[in-house]
Structures are given as structure tokens and as C-alpha cells.
Amino acid sequence: MENMGLMKQKLFKDIYRGKKVLITGDTGFKGSWLAIWLKEMGADVFGYALPPKTNQDNFVTTGLASKITHEDGDIRDLDHFSNFFNKVKPDIAFHLAAQPLVLESYKDPVTTFSTNLMGTVNFFEAVRKSGSVKAAINITSDKCYQNNEWVWGYRESDPMGGNDPYSASKGASEIITSSYLNSFFSKKGTPNIASVRAGNVIGGGDWAENRIVPDFFRAVQKNENLEIRYPEATRPWQHVLEPLSGYLLLGAKLFSEGKSFSGGWNFGPLGDAHHTVENLINKMIQEYGRGSYQTMSDQEKLHEAHLLKLDISKAIHYLKWNPTLNFDETVKFTVQGYKDELESGNVYESRVRQICSYVELSLKRNHYLKTED
């Protein structure tokens, strides 16, 4: 049953109510949160993704399989995906299916490149051949940029790149998006498409391997020290609902206002949320009341960028989007999300409550969620 608080808010001009929205990667961390938010706004949600990896995955603990229409499938299987896409006939589509981990890309670069490149191609091929889609968004990563370890944030016009296979694959996914935009989606009457890049997204429901926040909670559960690879690495930490609010706002703009919102967009935190890994862990220990860590030796490390920031001026100026949470609130929301999962009986309802809390704060501080009465 939809949460009437969200239904009554008529968020994003109520664009999503009654629309068919397709999400690739709905079994993943961000994709599952996006599916919940869309469902609670009254959208008819369809998902396509590989099965969840563990019973701890947000898709499983929230019981999403019984709340949306989901199809198990590999985004690299163009025929299977196209058949599902054509059967659904979505109005709006979000592409999140990907191999999302830097360290995994070192272990298996072939799967990383094949999933993140051909997955993007297959997504836009389905959009291109569809007669129903009006807006489509490819979700990539802040790591798509050629990282020069600058102290200033990367703008949407900066070069794509990446040293590790994951970052390179995300840069390539952006180039593919730009190619499809210019080759197939620039004329009037074609779908309006965009790509989005977010910072280091954290929040309850993320149990991926080799990711700092889930690694912290796994270590706490086992009463072990968390091993940190790069304690001084600075990242743009943001709660998962922050970039999702940007994606949803952009999707609504693409649907209702058209091609002026096509292209690439950054959705990151403000400057105060750019903190080191060590600062994040210490703040989580303080908030959770438990936990400890140690630093790995240099010989155990693989290359990762030490400094990475996004410039979000474009989103602030043209979309009127602003981050809602400061760093302390980001940590509070994140820790509460894990507490809800580990201690609560109904994870889905706890996720909805957190979305409602985020929306309430956003409506007090910003105006972009509810753009008209």
C-alpha cells in the first residue's frame, strides 16, 4: 500500500504517478531505493536485473519482488532485455545495471567492461527502438572523469577517463551516451536522454563487498577491526536519497520540458561533505556507538584515486537542485538505515519512513522536490 504522505505531496509535479517506469539494476542498492521511492509516488515500477546476490540485499529485505514487476535477466542479453522492454512499454527508464565496484574490476575486467559498456548500448538500443519512452537516464559515476587529483570539482564538460577498469568503463559509458544522444536522440520527437554522475553513495541496504560502509557494519557484527586501504582518501559522501532526488527531478524535467535538459549532470554534496575515509569511519563509530579500524599495509593496496570532487553548479543553477543533508546528517541517515535493517521487523516500511523524513527536510530547506502546489 502506498504511503499517503508521499502520494499527497505530489513531488516532481506528480509526473511519476501512473507512469510506467523501468529500472535496470533494480536488485542493486541504488536501484532498489529508487524503486521504493517511485512506487510510493504512485508509479507502476518494472525492474530488470540479475538476481540479488545475498539475502541481505535491500531488494530482498524490503520484499520488493512482491511489490513491483521484476524480471531476472542479464543486461548484456539484448534479445531478452529488448523483449521485456517492449512488453512493458515504459514511459520513463533509468539505467543502473552495472558492475559497480573498483576492486572487482581488477579481479574481472572482462565482465566489468562487457557489462558497463554493452549494457549501456543495449539500454539505449531498447530506448531507440521503443515507441513509448519519453525520458531515459543512464546512471554512471563520479569516477567517469579523468582524475587529475585536482582540489576543485570536476565539471560536466571535463574529459572522461579512468585508470582502473571500473573508472574507464564508466568513462566509456558516458561517451556511449553522448554518441547516442548526438546520433539518435537530438531531433524533435525522439526520447529525451541524459546521464548522471554521483559521488560516493552510502545508506542502509548496501552490503556490497569491498565497500567501506558495508565493510564497517560487517566488521562490527563480527567484532573485528575494519581494514582501511586509504584513510586519507577524500570522497564526496552522500546519502543514497540525495542523488536519487536529483535523478527523479531530472527525469521529470526531461519528461515535461524536453531536450534542454539532455546531456550530463553531476549530483554531489556541498563542500562540507567532502571528508576523508578516516573521518567518515570515526563519525560512524561515534554515531553507532561501536566499531574499530586499522590501516592496511601498502603492499596490499591497488590503485584508487585519493581526491575526487564534483562541481554541482549546473544542477544548482539549471535544475534548482540542492543537496539537503550535511555530513553529520548523512552519517545519521546512513547509520539509522542499517539499524532499521538489523533491528526492525519491517524493512520496507522503515525505508519509506526514511524517504518521508528526507522529503520533509528537503521541503523545508529547498523547493525543487515540489515544484508546484
C-alpha positions as CSV (number, residue, x, y, z in Angstrom):
1,M,0.0,0.0,0.0
2,E,1.4,3.4,-1.0
3,N,2.4,5.8,1.7
4,M,-0.2,8.6,1.6
5,G,2.3,11.1,2.9
6,L,4.4,10.8,-0.3
7,M,1.3,10.5,-2.6
8,K,-0.2,13.7,-1.2
9,Q,3.0,15.7,-1.7
10,K,2.7,15.5,-5.5
11,L,6.5,15.5,-5.7
12,F,8.2,16.4,-9.0
13,K,4.9,17.9,-10.3
14,D,3.4,14.5,-9.8
15,I,5.0,13.4,-13.1
16,Y,5.6,9.8,-12.0
17,R,2.1,9.0,-10.7
18,G,0.5,6.4,-13.0
19,K,3.6,6.2,-15.3
20,K,5.3,3.0,-16.3
21,V,8.9,3.4,-15.1
22,L,11.5,0.8,-16.0
23,I,14.7,0.4,-13.9
24,T,17.6,-1.8,-14.9
25,G,19.6,-2.9,-11.9
26,D,16.6,-2.8,-9.5
27,T,18.1,-5.5,-7.4
28,G,21.1,-3.3,-6.6
29,F,21.5,-0.8,-3.8
30,K,20.5,2.4,-5.5
31,G,18.1,0.7,-7.9
32,S,16.1,-0.8,-5.1
33,W,15.8,2.5,-3.2
34,L,14.7,4.2,-6.5
35,A,12.1,1.5,-7.0
36,I,10.7,2.1,-3.5
37,W,10.5,5.9,-3.9
38,L,8.8,5.6,-7.3
39,K,6.3,3.1,-6.1
40,E,5.4,5.3,-3.1
41,M,4.7,8.2,-5.5
42,G,2.3,6.0,-7.5
43,A,4.4,4.9,-10.4
44,D,4.0,1.4,-12.0
45,V,7.5,0.1,-11.5
46,F,9.2,-2.6,-13.6
47,G,12.7,-3.9,-12.9
48,Y,15.2,-5.9,-14.9
49,A,18.4,-7.2,-13.3
50,L,20.4,-10.2,-12.2
51,P,19.0,-11.9,-9.1
52,P,20.1,-10.5,-5.8
53,K,23.5,-11.8,-4.6
54,T,22.6,-12.3,-0.9
55,N,19.6,-12.4,1.4
56,Q,20.9,-9.2,2.9
57,D,20.4,-7.2,-0.3
58,N,17.9,-4.3,0.0
59,F,15.8,-5.8,-2.7
60,V,15.3,-9.0,-0.6
61,T,14.9,-7.5,2.9
62,T,12.3,-5.0,1.7
63,G,10.3,-7.7,-0.2
64,L,10.4,-5.7,-3.4
65,A,9.8,-8.7,-5.6
66,S,6.2,-8.8,-4.4
67,K,5.7,-5.0,-4.7
68,I,6.9,-4.3,-8.3
69,T,7.1,-6.3,-11.5
70,H,10.6,-7.7,-11.7
71,E,12.3,-9.8,-14.4
72,D,15.6,-11.7,-13.8
73,G,18.0,-11.0,-16.7
74,D,21.5,-10.0,-17.7
75,I,21.7,-6.5,-19.3
76,R,24.2,-8.0,-21.8
77,D,21.4,-10.2,-23.2
78,L,20.0,-7.8,-25.8
79,D,17.2,-10.1,-27.0
80,H,15.9,-10.9,-23.5
81,F,16.1,-7.3,-22.4
82,S,14.5,-5.9,-25.6
83,N,11.6,-8.4,-25.3
84,F,11.0,-7.3,-21.7
85,F,11.3,-3.6,-22.6
86,N,8.9,-3.9,-25.5
87,K,6.4,-5.9,-23.3
88,V,6.5,-3.2,-20.6
89,K,6.4,-0.2,-23.0
90,P,7.8,2.2,-20.3
91,D,7.2,6.0,-20.3
92,I,10.4,6.6,-18.4
93,A,13.5,4.4,-18.0
94,F,16.5,4.5,-15.6
95,H,19.7,2.5,-16.3
96,L,21.5,1.4,-13.2
97,A,22.5,-2.2,-14.1
98,A,26.3,-2.3,-13.8
99,Q,29.4,-3.9,-12.3
100,P,29.8,-1.2,-9.6
101,L,33.0,-2.0,-7.7
102,V,36.5,-0.8,-8.3
103,L,38.3,-3.8,-6.7
104,E,36.0,-6.2,-8.5
105,S,37.1,-4.6,-11.8
106,Y,40.7,-5.6,-11.1
107,K,39.6,-9.2,-10.5
108,D,37.3,-9.4,-13.5
109,P,37.9,-6.6,-16.1
110,V,36.2,-8.6,-18.9
111,T,32.8,-8.7,-17.0
112,T,33.3,-5.1,-15.9
113,F,33.8,-3.8,-19.4
114,S,31.2,-6.1,-21.1
115,T,28.5,-5.2,-18.5
116,N,29.2,-1.5,-18.3
117,L,29.8,-0.8,-22.0
118,M,27.4,-3.2,-23.8
119,G,24.9,-2.8,-21.0
120,T,24.7,0.9,-21.9
121,V,24.5,0.1,-25.6
122,N,21.7,-2.4,-25.0
123,F,19.8,0.0,-22.8
124,F,19.9,2.8,-25.4
125,E,19.1,0.4,-28.3
126,A,15.9,-0.6,-26.4
127,V,15.1,3.1,-25.9
128,R,15.9,3.9,-29.5
129,K,13.5,1.2,-30.9
130,S,10.8,1.9,-28.4
131,G,7.7,3.9,-29.3
132,S,6.8,4.6,-25.7
133,V,9.8,6.1,-23.9
134,K,9.8,9.9,-23.5
135,A,12.7,10.2,-21.0
136,A,15.7,7.9,-20.2
137,I,18.6,8.4,-17.9
138,N,21.9,6.5,-17.7
139,I,23.4,6.4,-14.2
140,T,27.2,6.3,-14.2
141,S,29.7,7.5,-11.6
142,D,31.9,10.4,-10.5
143,K,34.8,8.1,-11.4
144,C,33.9,8.6,-15.1
145,Y,36.2,11.7,-15.2
146,Q,39.9,11.6,-16.0
147,N,41.1,12.1,-12.4
148,N,44.0,14.5,-12.1
149,E,43.7,14.8,-8.3
150,W,42.5,18.4,-8.6
151,V,41.4,20.2,-5.5
152,W,38.4,21.7,-7.4
153,G,35.4,19.8,-8.5
154,Y,35.0,18.2,-12.0
155,R,32.5,19.8,-14.3
156,E,30.3,18.0,-16.8
157,S,32.5,19.4,-19.6
158,D,35.7,17.9,-18.3
159,P,37.3,14.9,-20.1
160,M,36.2,11.3,-19.4
161,G,38.8,8.8,-18.4
162,G,39.9,6.4,-15.7
163,N,43.0,4.4,-14.8
164,D,41.3,1.3,-13.2
165,P,38.9,-0.8,-15.3
166,Y,35.8,0.3,-13.4
167,S,36.5,4.0,-13.9
168,A,37.5,3.5,-17.5
169,S,34.2,1.6,-18.1
170,K,32.2,4.4,-16.6
171,G,34.0,7.0,-18.8
172,A,33.3,4.8,-21.8
173,S,29.6,4.5,-20.8
174,E,29.4,8.3,-20.8
175,I,31.0,8.5,-24.3
176,I,28.4,5.9,-25.5
177,T,25.6,8.0,-24.0
178,S,26.9,11.1,-25.8
179,S,27.2,9.2,-29.0
180,Y,23.6,8.0,-28.8
181,L,22.4,11.5,-27.9
182,N,24.0,13.1,-30.9
183,S,23.4,10.3,-33.3
184,F,19.8,9.2,-32.5
185,F,18.2,11.4,-29.8
186,S,18.9,15.0,-30.9
187,K,15.8,15.5,-33.1
188,K,12.4,16.6,-32.0
189,G,10.1,13.6,-31.3
190,T,12.9,11.3,-30.1
191,P,13.3,10.3,-26.5
192,N,15.0,12.9,-24.2
193,I,18.1,11.3,-22.6
194,A,20.7,12.3,-20.1
195,S,23.5,10.8,-17.9
196,V,24.1,11.4,-14.3
197,R,27.2,11.2,-12.1
198,A,27.1,11.0,-8.3
199,G,29.6,10.9,-5.5
200,N,30.2,8.1,-3.1
201,V,26.7,7.0,-2.2
202,I,26.1,5.4,1.2
203,G,23.0,4.3,3.1
204,G,21.2,1.4,4.6
205,G,20.8,-1.7,2.5
206,D,24.2,-1.6,0.8
207,W,26.0,-4.9,1.6
208,A,28.4,-5.0,-1.4
209,E,31.8,-6.5,-0.9
210,N,34.8,-4.1,-0.6
211,R,32.8,-1.0,0.0
212,I,33.7,1.0,3.1
213,V,30.3,1.4,4.8
214,P,29.1,-2.2,4.5
215,D,32.6,-3.4,5.4
216,F,32.3,-1.4,8.6
217,F,29.0,-2.9,9.6
218,R,30.2,-6.4,8.7
219,A,33.3,-5.9,10.9
220,V,31.1,-4.6,13.8
221,Q,28.8,-7.6,13.5
222,K,31.9,-9.9,13.8
223,N,33.6,-7.8,16.5
224,E,36.6,-7.3,14.2
225,N,38.7,-4.4,13.2
226,L,37.7,-2.7,9.9
227,E,40.7,-2.7,7.5
228,I,41.0,0.7,5.7
229,R,43.0,0.9,2.5
230,Y,43.3,4.7,2.2
231,P,42.4,6.5,5.4
232,E,43.3,9.9,3.9
233,A,41.4,9.5,0.6
234,T,38.8,12.3,0.3
235,R,35.4,11.4,-1.2
236,P,32.1,13.3,-1.8
237,W,30.0,11.2,0.6
238,Q,26.2,11.5,0.1
239,H,23.2,9.5,1.3
240,V,21.6,7.5,-1.4
241,L,18.4,9.7,-1.3
242,E,20.4,12.8,-2.3
243,P,21.4,11.7,-5.9
244,L,18.1,9.8,-6.3
245,S,16.2,13.1,-5.7
246,G,18.4,14.6,-8.5
247,Y,17.7,11.7,-10.9
248,L,14.0,12.0,-10.2
249,L,13.9,15.7,-10.7
250,L,15.9,15.4,-14.0
251,G,13.6,12.6,-15.2
252,A,10.6,14.8,-14.6
253,K,12.2,17.7,-16.4
254,L,13.1,15.5,-19.4
255,F,9.6,14.2,-19.5
256,S,7.8,17.5,-19.2
257,E,10.2,20.1,-20.6
258,G,12.3,18.2,-23.1
259,K,15.8,18.3,-24.7
260,S,17.1,21.4,-22.9
261,F,17.8,19.0,-20.0
262,S,19.6,16.4,-22.1
263,G,23.3,15.7,-21.5
264,G,25.5,15.1,-18.5
265,W,24.7,16.1,-14.9
266,N,26.6,16.0,-11.6
267,F,24.8,15.3,-8.3
268,G,27.2,15.6,-5.4
269,P,27.3,17.0,-1.9
270,L,28.3,20.5,-0.9
271,G,31.9,21.2,0.2
272,D,31.4,20.3,3.8
273,A,30.6,16.6,2.9
274,H,34.0,16.1,1.2
275,H,35.7,14.1,4.0
276,T,38.4,11.5,4.3
277,V,37.6,7.9,4.8
278,E,39.0,8.0,8.3
279,N,36.7,11.0,9.2
280,L,33.7,9.0,7.9
281,I,34.6,5.9,9.9
282,N,35.2,7.9,13.1
283,K,31.9,9.7,12.7
284,M,30.1,6.3,12.2
285,I,31.7,4.8,15.2
286,Q,30.5,7.9,17.2
287,E,27.0,7.6,15.8
288,Y,26.7,3.8,16.1
289,G,28.5,3.5,19.4
290,R,30.6,0.6,18.3
291,G,33.4,-0.2,15.9
292,S,37.2,0.0,15.4
293,Y,39.6,0.0,12.4
294,Q,43.2,-0.4,11.3
295,T,45.1,0.7,8.1
296,M,46.2,-1.9,5.6
297,S,49.9,-2.2,4.6
298,D,51.0,-0.6,1.3
299,Q,51.7,-3.9,-0.4
300,E,48.0,-4.9,-0.1
301,K,46.8,-1.8,-1.9
302,L,45.6,-1.4,-5.5
303,H,45.3,2.0,-7.2
304,E,42.4,4.2,-6.2
305,A,42.1,7.9,-6.6
306,H,42.9,9.8,-3.4
307,L,41.0,13.1,-4.2
308,L,37.8,13.3,-6.1
309,K,35.2,16.1,-6.1
310,L,32.2,17.1,-8.2
311,D,31.2,20.6,-9.3
312,I,27.4,20.7,-9.0
313,S,26.9,24.2,-10.2
314,K,25.0,23.1,-13.3
315,A,22.4,21.2,-11.3
316,I,22.0,24.1,-8.8
317,H,21.6,26.7,-11.5
318,Y,19.5,24.9,-14.1
319,L,17.6,22.3,-12.1
320,K,17.4,24.4,-8.9
321,W,18.6,21.2,-7.2
322,N,20.5,21.4,-3.9
323,P,21.7,18.8,-1.5
324,T,19.6,18.6,1.6
325,L,21.8,16.8,4.1
326,N,25.1,18.0,5.7
327,F,27.8,15.5,6.5
328,D,26.6,14.8,10.1
329,E,23.1,14.2,8.8
330,T,24.4,11.9,6.0
331,V,26.1,9.7,8.6
332,K,23.0,9.8,10.9
333,F,20.7,8.7,8.0
334,T,23.2,6.0,7.0
335,V,23.6,4.5,10.4
336,Q,19.9,4.7,11.1
337,G,19.3,2.8,7.8
338,Y,21.5,-0.1,9.0
339,K,19.9,0.0,12.5
340,D,16.5,-0.3,10.9
341,E,17.5,-3.3,8.9
342,L,19.4,-5.1,11.8
343,E,16.8,-4.3,14.5
344,S,13.5,-3.6,12.7
345,G,10.8,-6.1,11.8
346,N,9.6,-4.3,8.6
347,V,12.5,-3.1,6.5
348,Y,10.3,-1.8,3.6
349,E,8.3,0.5,6.0
350,S,11.5,1.7,7.6
351,R,12.8,2.7,4.1
352,V,9.6,4.5,3.4
353,R,9.8,6.4,6.7
354,Q,13.4,7.5,5.9
355,I,12.3,8.7,2.4
356,C,9.5,10.7,4.1
357,S,11.9,12.1,6.6
358,Y,14.2,13.1,3.8
359,V,11.4,14.7,1.8
360,E,10.2,16.6,4.9
361,L,13.7,18.1,5.4
362,S,14.0,18.9,1.6
363,L,10.7,20.7,1.5
364,K,11.8,22.8,4.5
365,R,15.2,23.7,3.1
366,N,14.7,23.6,-0.7
367,H,11.9,23.8,-3.3
368,Y,13.0,21.5,-6.0
369,L,11.0,18.4,-4.9
370,K,7.6,20.0,-5.0
371,T,7.8,22.4,-7.9
372,E,4.1,23.4,-7.8
373,D,1.2,23.2,-5.4
